[in-house]
Amino acid sequence: MNDTGHYYRRDGSPLYEVPTKDGRMRGVNLAWDKALNPVPSVTTVLSVTPKPQLEIWKQNQMMLAALTTSRKDGETDEQFCSRIREEAFQQVTDAADIGTQVHDACEKFYSDRPVLEEMQPYVLGVVDEVGRLFPDVHDWVTEKHFAHPLGFGGRVDLHSPSMGYIVDFKGKDGDFSDAKKLAYDQHWQLAPYQEGLRLPRAKCANVFFSRTHPGVVKGVLWSEQQIEEGWQFFQTSLTLWKLWKKYDPSFELGTLGPTATH
């Protein structure tokens, strides 16, 4: 069974999959792949922390799916429950596809590449909000990978090398009429991104774009103090992750891991 989460190599390059001996690809499994010295992503590390709002949302999706899914003749309890789970989270898969398209389109914009016409409303909303939050920044760099010697890695949507600002794009459904429900703990993620890129402590932002209402965008700005608190929280989570996995991915700069198949 594959270990859940994303991983990076010590040079910061993605290690989402590894080749098998028969030429196929599979996800990283720590039980087999520790020799590769994989570094967990920031989000993988944070998976050890409780997220009450996310759990409530998952429960609501399951209950809604149960109300609208009819049981088939001869279907066992296990089969019925499995089908309910599939129905409940199919929309999550669909939404993730849209979110990936918007992320890719934003990357193209900030890399001076053409954006598909159908993606332009999403992108223009994001760009306007980034400009509102950080009006004096002109050196944005997009999709930067990293690995940190403490033993974590990631990919940063947008950052300013000169100012230290980090911007992370997140997709959500709806028109954001209740903006208070947008941000809870995202500074836990932004802080290690800032540390991972060796940037000075500075304010950071999440820019939420609506997957269902193209062009609807809302930014949440985190202060330097909040980012510092997020960094302290992440370090504790990283220690917990290492103990839970019985694996310490920390390394010294300049040391690279091997390549292998299983």
N, C-alpha and C positions, 0 to 999 in steps of 0.2 A: 504493500500500500504506500502511495506517495506521501511524503511529508507535505502538509499544506503550507502554502506561502511561497514567496519569491526569494531568490537568492542572487548574490553577485559574486564575482571573482574579486580577489584582492586588488586587482588593478582597476576595479570599478565597472568592468564590463558585465552585462547581464549573464546570469547563469540560470535561466528559467527552465531549461531542459538539458538533458545529457543524452548522448547516443548510446544505444545498446549494442551488444555484440552482433546482433543480426541486422543492424543498420537502421533500426527504428529510433524514435525519440520517446523519452519518458520524463516525467517531472523529477526534481531532486528529491532524494530520500536520504535523510541523514544516516540511517542505519547502514546504507551502502556507500554513501558519497563523502564521508568525512575526510577521506584522503585527498579530496579535491579542495579542501579548506574553504567550503562555501561560507559566505557572509550573509546573514539574514537581512532582508529589507527592513526598513523602519516600520512599515505596516505589519510585517510578520512578527517583529518583536512586540509590537503593541497588541497583538492578538491575545496576549496573556492577561491583559487588563480587562476588567468587567466594563461592559457598555450597556447600561440599563435601557437607555432609549432605543438602542438597536435591537435588544432582545424583545422589548415591547412591540416594536414594529414587526419583527419576525412572527411573534405570536398572533398579531392582528392579521397578518397575511395568511397564516395557517387557518385561522378561524373563518375568514372570508372565503377561502378556497373550499373549506369543508361545507359551508352553506350552499355553495353553488355547484358542487361535484356530486353527481348521482352514483350510487353504488351499482356495479355490474353484477349480473347473475353469476353465482358461483365464486365471486371474488372473496378471498380471505381477508381477515382484518389487516394483515401485514401488507397485502397487495393494495388494498384500498388506501391505507395510510400513505404508502409509497406514492400512489398516484396523486393524492392530495398535495403532498410535498412538491411534486413536480409541477402541478398546476399553480401552486402558491408562488413559486419562485421563477416561473417561466417569464413573467414580466420583468423580473430583475435582470435576466439574461438579455431580454430585448432592450431594456433601458441601458444596460452596460454597453451594448453595441452602439447606441446613439451617443452615449458619453464618450466612447473611444473616438468616434468620428469627429466630435466637437474638439476634443483634445488635439487630434491630428491636424484639424483645420487651424486651430490657434497656433500650433507649432509652425505650420506653413506661413502664416501671416507674419510672425515674428522672425522668420527666417527669410523673408522677402520672396516667398514663393506664392504662386497663384492659389486662390481658395475657390472651391466649387461654389457655384451660385447658390445652391440650396443651403450651404453652410454659412453663408455670409451674414444672415441675421444673427445667428448665434455668436459668431466671431466679433462682429461690430459691437454687440452688447458687452462682451468681455473686454474688448480693447478700450471702450469708453470708460468702463468702471476702473480698469487698471490705471488709466490716465487720470481719473478723478482722485484715486487714492494716492498716486505717486506722480504728480504733475511734472516734476523736474528730472525724471529719469529718462535717459536716452541710450542706455547701454544694456538693454535686456538681452539675456542669453537664455535660450530655451532647451529643455530636455537634456540637462547635464547629469551624467551618471557619476557616482563616487563610491568609494569604500573607505571607511574610517578605521584606524588601527584599534579602536576599542572593540571592533567586531560587529559592525553593521554597515549597510549600504543603502542606496536608493537612487531614484531618478527624480530630479526637481523640474517641475513644469516651467518655472520662470524665475530668474534671479538677476540682480544687479551687482556685478563684481565691485563697482565703485562704492556703492552705498550699503551693501550687505542685505538688501531687502530680498525676501522670498515671497513668491506668489504661487499658491496652489489652486488649481481649478477643480471644482467639484460639481457634478451634475445632480439635480434633484427634480422631482416632478412638482407641478403646481405653479401658481403665480406669485409665490412668496408674500402673500398678503399678511402673514404672521412671521415677520423676519426674525423674531426672537427665538424661533425654533430651529434656526439654521445652524448655529455654532454652539458646541458644548466643549469639545476637547481637542479641536484640531491643532491647537498650539503644541500639543504633545508630539505631533508629527512635524510641524514647521521648525521647531527648535533643533532637532537632530539633523534636519536638512541643512540648516544654517551652519551647524558645527561640521557636518560632513563635507561641506564645500570650503571650510576654513575661512568663513566670512566673519566680520566683526558683529557683535551683538547689535541688532537693529530691529525695528518694528517689521512685522510680516503681515500677510493678508491671505485670507481665503476668498476666492471669487466664485460664488455659486451661480451657475447658469441653469435655467429651466430647460429640461428635456422636452417638456410638453408645450411650452410657450416660447417659441424662438424669439430671442432678443431680450427676454426678461432676465435680469442679472442683479445680484445683490452682493456687495463686498462686506467682509468683516475684517476689521483692522485689529491686530494684536499689538499691545505695547511691548517695549523692551523688557519690562518687568514680567509680563505674562510669558514672554518667550523664555526668559530665564527660568521661570517656574516650570515651564514645559520641559526644559532641558533636564532639570532635576528629576522630574517625574519619569522621563524617558530612561535616564541612567538606572533608576531603580527597576524599571520594567526590563531593561537589558540584563541586569543581574538575575532577576527572576527567570527570564527566558533561558539563560545559560544553565541555571540549576535545574530547571524543568527538563531541558533537552539533554542534560549531562554532556554538554559540548561548549567549549570556549573558543569562539571564532576570532578572538583578538590576535593581532599580529604586529610585527615591527615593519616599519616602512621599508620598502625595497624587497620584501620577501613575497614571492609569487607561489601559487599553488600548482600542482601537476594537472595533467589532463588524463582522463581515464574513461573506460567504458565498462558497462556491467550488463 
